[in-house]
Amino acid sequence: MLSTEELVDRLIDLSFAEDIGDGDHTTLCCIPEDAMGRSRLLIKEDGILAGVEVAKEVFRRFDPDMQVEVLMGDGSRVKKGDVAMIVSGRVRSLLQTERLMLNIMQRMSGIATMTDRYVQLLKGTHTRVLDTRKTTPGMRILEKQAVKIGGGCNHRIGLFDMILLKDNHVDFAGGITNAIDRCHAYLKEKGLDLKIEIEVRNFDELQQVLDHGGVDRIMLDNFTVADTKKAVDIIAGRYETESSGGITFDTIRQYAEQGVDFVSVGALTHSVKGLDMSFKAC
């Protein structure tokens, strides 16, 4: 399994390959090789800054001689007009790294900003907001880092670090009991120690899980607010609880007030707007 650092390295390599190809001919034709300069990262919209550390790695991997002065780090609350960093070095390097750095930082900052909005809505409750696997292919590790920077929690990173028995798994396995039992047999056979979560669609399935046991968390899928309260009372703290399915910015507080431990929100990553910023000569 690839480490976080290896995944980021591959993303950067692929991104440069698709953007620069056999050469940035615009820059190469009009900028002398020895020209030196500075560019500043200008924030053009209020939000939460994310991606600074990844940006530093983008610059380092492209040209180790580039100098990065960080003025505002990951997690900073930024406002329009702030300057987050100043980068000095070869002008060719500044121009060729600009778009990749901005793509990463705008995307990550947008996610962190959106996550912070949800986190603020949950203040005063014990409920935490979770991300999902609804991420941009190849960028998941960065998008999930952004969720954490924004104050949210990561669910599983992928299919390898947690067991999540969803409705299709239960149906194909022949029911809740079969699914849970097969899960435990598999983990024992493979020598794995993974948390187990199971999705339930109604109170009958919830009772089957409670009668059988063998899980760490129960996901209440598409339950109404009223049914969520009833389910949380039935579970009575025996397992962690998670609400999922169709929960929006306008309704998440209502679910949190019913006592669930987590609410998962796909919108944190699958449809977020990037935070506006630019990288200009200074």
Backbone torsions as a table, in degrees:
resi	resn	phi	psi	omega
1	MET	NA	134.6	-178.5
2	LEU	-73.7	142.3	175.9
3	SER	-76.0	168.1	176.5
4	THR	-57.1	-43.9	-178.9
5	GLU	-62.5	-40.8	179.8
6	GLU	-66.7	-39.0	178.1
7	LEU	-63.8	-42.7	179.1
8	VAL	-65.5	-41.8	178.4
9	ASP	-59.5	-43.4	180.0
10	ARG	-65.4	-39.6	178.3
11	LEU	-61.9	-45.6	-179.9
12	ILE	-62.7	-45.4	179.5
13	ASP	-59.7	-47.1	-179.4
14	LEU	-64.3	-39.2	-178.3
15	SER	-65.9	-42.3	176.0
16	PHE	-65.1	-39.0	-178.7
17	ALA	-63.1	-41.8	-177.3
18	GLU	-76.9	-24.9	-176.1
19	ASP	-91.5	-42.9	-174.5
20	ILE	-94.6	-33.0	179.0
21	GLY	56.8	-124.9	-179.1
22	ASP	-90.3	10.2	175.3
23	GLY	144.2	143.3	173.6
24	ASP	-82.3	86.9	-171.2
25	HIS	-67.1	-27.2	177.2
26	THR	-63.5	-49.3	-179.7
27	THR	-68.2	-43.9	-175.9
28	LEU	-63.5	-30.5	-175.6
29	CYS	-81.0	-22.3	-172.8
30	CYS	-124.1	-6.6	-179.8
31	ILE	-113.7	120.8	177.9
32	PRO	-60.3	147.7	-176.8
33	GLU	-60.6	-32.4	-175.6
34	ASP	-96.7	6.9	-179.8
35	ALA	-68.6	134.3	-179.3
36	MET	-116.6	152.5	-179.5
37	GLY	-166.3	-175.9	179.0
38	ARG	-137.7	145.6	173.9
39	SER	-132.2	149.9	179.2
40	ARG	-117.6	146.1	176.3
41	LEU	-92.0	107.8	-175.9
42	LEU	-99.2	124.8	178.5
43	ILE	-83.7	131.1	-175.6
44	LYS	-116.5	8.2	-176.3
45	GLU	-157.7	140.4	178.8
46	ASP	-66.6	143.3	178.1
47	GLY	170.9	-160.3	177.8
48	ILE	-109.6	126.7	-177.5
49	LEU	-81.8	135.2	177.1
50	ALA	-149.4	148.3	178.3
51	GLY	103.2	5.1	-178.4
52	VAL	-61.5	-47.5	-177.8
53	GLU	-65.7	-36.0	177.1
54	VAL	-68.3	-40.0	178.1
55	ALA	-59.7	-42.0	177.8
56	LYS	-59.6	-36.8	179.0
57	GLU	-71.0	-36.3	175.7
58	VAL	-58.7	-48.3	179.9
59	PHE	-63.5	-44.5	-176.5
60	ARG	-63.2	-42.7	-176.4
61	ARG	-70.6	-31.6	-179.8
62	PHE	-79.5	-41.2	-176.9
63	ASP	-154.1	99.1	-177.3
64	PRO	-59.8	-15.3	-179.8
65	ASP	-83.2	-8.0	178.9
66	MET	-68.1	138.6	-179.7
67	GLN	-109.0	127.0	-176.4
68	VAL	-114.4	120.7	175.0
69	GLU	-105.1	106.9	-178.9
70	VAL	-85.6	122.4	178.8
71	LEU	-101.4	-26.0	179.0
72	MET	-142.5	124.8	-173.8
73	GLY	-93.9	178.6	177.7
74	ASP	-56.4	135.3	179.6
75	GLY	91.8	-6.8	179.6
76	SER	-68.7	141.2	170.8
77	ARG	-81.9	117.6	-176.2
78	VAL	-112.4	157.2	177.5
79	LYS	-131.7	162.1	-179.7
80	LYS	-54.7	129.0	179.4
81	GLY	102.0	-13.3	177.6
82	ASP	-68.3	149.0	171.7
83	VAL	-109.4	117.6	-173.2
84	ALA	-88.1	-31.2	179.0
85	MET	-159.8	158.4	173.1
86	ILE	-125.8	129.8	-176.9
87	VAL	-118.7	130.5	-179.2
88	SER	-118.7	146.2	177.2
89	GLY	157.7	-160.6	178.3
90	ARG	-61.7	133.8	-179.8
91	VAL	-60.0	-38.9	177.8
92	ARG	-57.5	-41.4	-180.0
93	SER	-68.1	-40.5	178.4
94	LEU	-59.8	-43.2	-177.3
95	LEU	-71.1	-37.0	-175.7
96	GLN	-80.1	-20.8	178.5
97	THR	-95.9	-11.8	-172.9
98	GLU	-55.4	-53.3	-172.5
99	ARG	-67.4	-43.2	179.8
100	LEU	-63.5	-45.1	178.6
101	MET	-58.8	-46.3	-179.1
102	LEU	-65.8	-41.2	179.1
103	ASN	-57.7	-44.5	-179.4
104	ILE	-68.4	-49.0	-174.6
105	MET	-70.4	-37.6	178.0
106	GLN	-65.2	-42.6	179.6
107	ARG	-65.7	-49.5	-178.0
108	MET	-65.6	-39.7	179.9
109	SER	-67.8	-35.7	175.9
110	GLY	-62.8	-42.3	178.8
111	ILE	-66.9	-44.7	178.9
112	ALA	-61.5	-39.4	179.5
113	THR	-66.1	-44.4	177.8
114	MET	-63.4	-43.3	179.6
115	THR	-60.2	-43.4	179.3
116	ASP	-59.9	-36.9	178.5
117	ARG	-62.1	-41.7	178.0
118	TYR	-68.4	-41.9	-179.9
119	VAL	-60.2	-41.5	179.2
120	GLN	-63.1	-35.8	178.4
121	LEU	-64.5	-27.1	-175.5
122	LEU	-91.4	0.0	-178.7
123	LYS	-57.5	137.6	-178.8
124	GLY	92.4	-8.0	173.2
125	THR	-112.8	169.6	176.8
126	HIS	-95.7	2.4	-176.0
127	THR	-75.2	139.2	177.8
128	ARG	-115.6	145.5	-179.2
129	VAL	-90.0	136.0	-178.9
130	LEU	-113.7	148.9	170.5
131	ASP	-87.0	-175.5	179.9
132	THR	-134.6	-171.5	174.5
133	ARG	-90.5	11.0	178.7
134	LYS	-83.1	74.1	-173.3
135	THR	-123.8	168.0	176.4
136	THR	-72.0	125.3	-179.6
137	PRO	-52.8	129.8	178.8
138	GLY	89.1	-18.2	-177.4
139	MET	-110.5	9.7	-172.8
140	ARG	-57.4	-43.8	-175.2
141	ILE	-62.6	-36.6	178.9
142	LEU	-72.9	-39.3	-179.1
143	GLU	-68.3	-35.6	177.4
144	LYS	-74.0	-31.7	171.6
145	GLN	-61.2	-40.2	-179.4
146	ALA	-64.3	-37.6	176.7
147	VAL	-60.0	-44.5	179.4
148	LYS	-65.4	-40.5	178.1
149	ILE	-60.7	-34.4	179.3
150	GLY	-80.4	-0.7	176.6
151	GLY	99.3	2.0	177.9
152	GLY	-88.8	-176.7	180.0
153	CYS	-119.5	144.9	173.9
154	ASN	-81.2	137.1	169.3
155	HIS	-78.2	-134.9	172.0
156	ARG	-80.4	151.0	177.4
157	ILE	-74.1	-41.9	179.3
158	GLY	-152.2	-154.5	-179.3
159	LEU	-83.9	0.5	-170.1
160	PHE	-105.5	-13.9	-170.5
161	ASP	-113.9	8.9	177.1
162	MET	-166.2	150.1	173.3
163	ILE	-94.7	124.1	174.6
164	LEU	-128.9	103.9	-179.6
165	LEU	-85.0	101.0	-179.1
166	LYS	-91.8	179.9	-174.1
167	ASP	-57.1	-41.9	180.0
168	ASN	-65.3	-39.0	177.0
169	HIS	-61.4	-45.9	-179.7
170	VAL	-61.4	-45.8	-177.7
171	ASP	-66.0	-44.8	-179.6
172	PHE	-69.7	-27.8	-179.8
173	ALA	-81.5	-10.8	178.9
174	GLY	92.3	21.9	175.8
175	GLY	123.7	169.8	-174.9
176	ILE	-64.7	-45.9	-178.3
177	THR	-60.7	-46.7	179.4
178	ASN	-61.2	-43.5	-177.4
179	ALA	-62.3	-46.0	-178.9
180	ILE	-67.0	-43.6	-178.9
181	ASP	-63.9	-42.9	178.5
182	ARG	-64.6	-36.3	177.7
183	CYS	-59.7	-49.0	-178.6
184	HIS	-65.8	-38.3	178.7
185	ALA	-64.0	-40.7	179.6
186	TYR	-64.9	-47.2	-179.1
187	LEU	-61.4	-39.4	178.4
188	LYS	-65.8	-43.9	-179.1
189	GLU	-63.2	-39.9	-176.6
190	LYS	-88.5	-6.5	-178.7
191	GLY	67.0	35.9	-177.5
192	LEU	-103.3	146.3	176.6
193	ASP	-121.0	88.9	-177.4
194	LEU	-123.3	144.0	174.5
195	LYS	-68.8	150.1	-177.6
196	ILE	-118.7	125.2	173.6
197	GLU	-120.1	145.4	177.9
198	ILE	-131.3	140.4	178.8
199	GLU	-91.9	134.9	173.9
200	VAL	-123.1	144.4	-175.1
201	ARG	-104.7	-12.2	-177.0
202	ASN	-160.6	178.3	-176.0
203	PHE	-73.1	-27.2	176.1
204	ASP	-64.2	-45.5	177.7
205	GLU	-66.1	-37.2	177.5
206	LEU	-60.2	-44.6	-179.5
207	GLN	-65.4	-36.3	177.3
208	GLN	-61.0	-41.8	178.8
209	VAL	-65.2	-44.5	-179.1
210	LEU	-64.8	-36.5	179.0
211	ASP	-69.7	-34.6	-175.4
212	HIS	-89.8	-41.0	-178.4
213	GLY	74.8	-165.7	175.6
214	GLY	87.6	18.9	177.3
215	VAL	-128.9	168.4	177.9
216	ASP	-106.3	-29.6	-176.7
217	ARG	-145.3	145.2	176.9
218	ILE	-115.3	125.6	177.2
219	MET	-95.3	123.0	177.6
220	LEU	-92.8	102.8	-171.4
221	ASP	-90.9	118.6	176.7
222	ASN	58.4	32.8	172.9
223	PHE	-77.3	146.0	172.1
224	THR	-70.7	169.1	178.1
225	VAL	-60.3	-45.2	-179.6
226	ALA	-63.3	-42.9	179.5
227	ASP	-69.3	-29.7	176.6
228	THR	-63.2	-44.9	177.4
229	LYS	-59.7	-45.1	179.6
230	LYS	-61.9	-43.2	-178.9
231	ALA	-66.0	-43.5	178.9
232	VAL	-60.6	-39.8	178.1
233	ASP	-65.9	-38.3	179.5
234	ILE	-67.6	-42.6	-179.2
235	ILE	-67.4	-34.5	171.2
236	ALA	52.0	41.4	174.4
237	GLY	78.7	3.6	-179.1
238	ARG	-71.7	-29.2	179.3
239	TYR	-137.7	156.1	170.3
240	GLU	-63.4	150.1	-179.6
241	THR	-124.0	146.9	179.1
242	GLU	-139.8	131.1	173.3
243	SER	-96.8	139.5	-177.2
244	SER	-151.7	151.9	172.7
245	GLY	103.2	101.3	173.0
246	GLY	72.8	14.7	-179.6
247	ILE	-83.6	130.7	-173.8
248	THR	-116.9	176.0	176.9
249	PHE	-57.9	-33.7	-177.0
250	ASP	-79.2	-20.5	-174.9
251	THR	-112.7	-11.1	-172.4
252	ILE	-61.9	-35.9	-179.9
253	ARG	-63.0	-39.3	179.4
254	GLN	-61.4	-40.8	178.7
255	TYR	-67.7	-41.7	179.9
256	ALA	-60.4	-37.6	-178.0
257	GLU	-69.8	-9.6	176.2
258	GLN	-86.3	-4.9	173.2
259	GLY	99.3	9.6	178.7
260	VAL	-68.9	150.2	-179.7
261	ASP	-76.7	-37.1	-175.8
262	PHE	-137.4	150.9	167.5
263	VAL	-129.2	124.9	179.2
264	SER	-94.9	136.6	-174.0
265	VAL	-133.3	107.1	179.1
266	GLY	-64.9	-27.1	-176.7
267	ALA	-65.6	-14.9	177.1
268	LEU	-59.1	-30.7	-174.2
269	THR	-125.3	-27.1	-169.3
270	HIS	-87.0	-14.1	-177.8
271	SER	-147.0	30.8	-175.4
272	VAL	-82.7	151.1	176.4
273	LYS	-92.2	136.5	177.1
274	GLY	-66.1	150.0	177.0
275	LEU	-79.9	131.3	-174.1
276	ASP	-73.8	130.6	177.0
277	MET	-158.8	164.5	179.4
278	SER	-141.3	163.3	-178.5
279	PHE	-128.3	101.1	-170.9
280	LYS	-124.3	152.8	178.4
281	ALA	-60.5	144.7	178.1
282	CYS	-139.7	NA	NA
